[in-house]
Amino acid sequence: MKIVLMLAILGMALISFAAEWLPVDITALVIAIALMLFGLVSPEEGISGFGNSATITVMAMFVLSAGVTRTGVVQIVRDWLLKWGGKHISRQIFVMGGIVGPITAFINNTAVVAIFLPIVESWCKQRQISVSKLLIPLSYSTVLGGMLTLIGTSTNILASGLSKQLGYGEFNLFEFTPVGIASFLVGLTYLSLVAPRLLPERKPLDRATIEENYGLEDYISEMVIPPGSSAIGNTLRESEIQRKFDLSVLEIIHDGIHFSQPLADKTLSAGDVLIVRGSRDNLLNIRDERGIEILADMKFNKTNVESEISSGEEKVAEVLILSNSRLIGTTLKDLRFRQRYNATVLAIRRGQELIRDRLGKVPLRFGDLLLVQGPKDSFIGLQTTRELLVLEEREVENLRQDKAKIALAIILGVIVLAAFNIQPILVSSLLGVVLMVITGCLKPGEIYGAIRWDIIFLLAGLIPLGIAMENSGTTQWLAEQFVAVGGHLSGYWILTFFYLATNLLTEVLSNNASVVLMIPVAVEVAESLGLNAMAFMFAVTFAASNSYLAPIGYQTNTMVYGPGGYKFLDFTRVGAILNLILTFFTPWVIFLLYGL
């Protein structure tokens, strides 16, 4: 009955993860609570994930990554990108991947993509390259690079904790490196030579065509307040133009003088020209109810939209919602976005979907791309927030570059202590966190903002799942079923089967959930057949992280989805071949290096 109950909870977990009824971290917590309620784990085991060494190590690594990024260490390498990139797409991808991959071996890959997204966009603009040719390779390169070391991804650290729990001890810092280097080189070669033929040239080359990307020529208009209008004498806030008619006033022109944000307290006068964002229906409604005229003859054309709304002290830029953002799940109206950031959202791009109506009521998601207009000073504030990424190179003044060498020394110290087994990675990484604060690389309050709490709660919720599978006998039962069906296969093909099964499972679950589910079963099968259990743990760990089929399969894929102007199947077309290559190549390398 325990096995049946455990399988039922697993089934519900799979459905919940796939359907995305709740965020994955909340789903993991619900699973842990269910396991405690049904007695499959004790309360102590149910909360053990919060004190697990893997969870604490991942938390520390997020902070160390933030210390490196805040001091501008990674920005130093952008000159290498410009110097060695050349003009050919294959060379550009190879150089870019060769730079970001090794960096990702020691810094969280979402942080690396966040830094390099605006750098690559700027580079593409200089080289007149479509950014859609480079952003998928950027994401995939960081995924491949994350497998070079133990601390490259949270999945690796979690796998190490599971290995210890199963009696095989923790992995050392460079345990994955031999296989990781081989997979990285094969993957980078594919991305450089084959992927350019499969990647679309979808995003326009010139940022001046931003109005075409977002259809602004049909959505930005000029209106004039005629004599006798009921709006005369009222402030913009009192007129309720924006709230009632779902319009955004971007600029007010009074007697030839341009007034930009903040505009709420500007008094409206006859003859004032308002530059507004709104649908045709809303414009007609405001004309009929308030007598405000649409300047149809002066409606913006495709050549002057962006210049009109980003002139003088105003600018327009794309802003990406990051995965740890508190904005996720809320609306622009609830956030009071205009008041908080002194900027206006003109449109939202979600993959290929373009949202321009009722923006204030749209729940925001990770990976949404906001087209934002406002004073240039407002974008300095947006650049410093931990929740949004302005897709332009970060101002150097906002980085603590004088601390760059110190941050680099701390990271190297953490690596050396762990690599030579002087201290466990848990201890050396926590020491590194403290030193980051003491030396001023990070401010104390920045520690909490640097941690991806969704990942921490995901790990804490999933770890009891592995314990429950062992306690209930589910792991052993699943292993017995596999041995009965596929026990006659050779060791290599069994290894390949687990790689493929984990890889496909990752497309439905998170990579961390796949590792928790598959490693115990793989080890049980290996022990039953007298095979090398370490080889199976390696295969499952590599398969869980190497997810390339969909933009939602991995965090970095979601980050480049909107900025690259990609369609869902662009990832599948490029990633399916890479998945197939690694499905047969990685188990073969593991077999050669470690035997079965």
Buried (B, 14 or more C-beta within 10 A) or exposed (E): EBBEBBBEBBEBBBEBBEEEEEBBBBBBBBBBEBBBEBEBBBEEBBBBBBEBBBBBBBBBBBBBBBBBBBBBBBBEBBEEBEEBBEEEBBEBBBBBBBBBBBBBBBBBBBBBBBBBBBBBBBBBBEBEBBBBBBBBBBBBBBBBBBBBBBBBBBBBBBBBBBBBBBEBEBBBBBBBBBBBBBBBBBBBBBBBEBBBEBBBBBBBBEBEEBBBBBEBBBBBBBBBBBEEBEBBEBEBBEBEBBEEBBBBBBBBBBEEEBBBBBBEEBBBBEEBBBBBBBBEEBBEBBBEEBBBBBEEEEEBEEEEBBEBBBEEEBBBBBBBBBBBBEBBEEBBBEBEBBEEBBBBBBBBBBBEEBBBEEBBEBEBBBBBBBBBBBBEEBBBBBBEBBBBBBBBBBEEEEBBBEBBEBBBEBBEBBBEBBBEEEBBBBBBBBBBBEBBBEBBBBEEEBBEBBBBEBBBBBBBBBBBBBBBBBBBEBBBBBBBEBBEEEEEEEBBEBBBBBBBBBBBBBBBBBBBBBBBBBBBBBBBBBBBBEBBBBBBBBBBBBBBBBBBBBBBBBBBBBBBBBBBBBBEEBBBBBBBBBBEBBBEBBBBBBBEEBEB
